Structure formats: structure tokens, C-alpha cells
């Protein structure tokens, strides 16, 4: 069974997302909604990660640390200029999609195993991950016109 491996991927992805939200909050303090929401959404990912850890221990035959470099690759260094916020939101959205897909895969395993506790964890965490992605997409749509059309 490779469930422990995929739970490791999910746990690491949630950590990457948590850290990325905190990084974006620090880099965009001049945008009050960004700082506040990124801290809140980071806390959600931290909580999700905590919930996953029990299942990692339960199904721990082989655990993967993938994608350990995803955040590093997306947020290589602080960005500057008018595109910085838009690009950071874009990269956060990509990370949320990684987490969302991991949760979808975990749900399928929970259904196959009839693990009601894992299924309930999926339902709670996946719904909030979707909200993270939805907020980011809305904020991207808000920032895009001014960033891309208005001269700096």
C-alpha cells in the first residue's frame, strides 16, 4: 500500500503552502487585505497539516517528502515591481491546486479503505483548500487589469 507515501506528499504540500502564504504576507505588507488573508490561509494549511500527521503515522510504511522544492522553485527570491503581487498570487494559486489534487487522491483511498475518519478529514480540509484557491483567483482577477494595463 502506498497511502503513506501520498500522505507524505500531502503533508509536505500543506507545509509548502503554509510557508508560502507567510512569505507573501511578509512581502506585501503594503496590501492590508493580502497580509491579513495570507496569515489566515496559512493558519488553515498549518491546521490541515496537523490533521494529516495522525494519518501519516497510521499509514507510515513509506513516506514521501515530495514536492520538497516546489515552494522554493516558485518563490525563488522576493519579486519587485508592479508584477510582484500578481506573480506571487499566481504561484500561491498553483500551490493550492497541488494540495487540492493531493486531497482528491487521498479521498479515493479513504473511500476504498472505508476509513471514515480520513474521509471526514478530507471533507473538512479540501473544502477550505478550495476556499483558499477561490480567494486567490478572485484576488488575481482584481489585480490583473491594473497590473497588466496601467503603466508603472
ABEGO torsion letter per residue (X at the ends): XAAAAAAAAAAAAAAAAAAAAAAAAAAAAABAAAAAAAAAAAAAAAAAAAAAAAAAAAAAABBBAOBAAAAAAABABBBBEAAAAAAAAAAAAAAAAAAAAAAAAAAAAAAAAGBAAAAAAAAAAAAAAAAAAAAAAAAAAAAAAAAAABBX
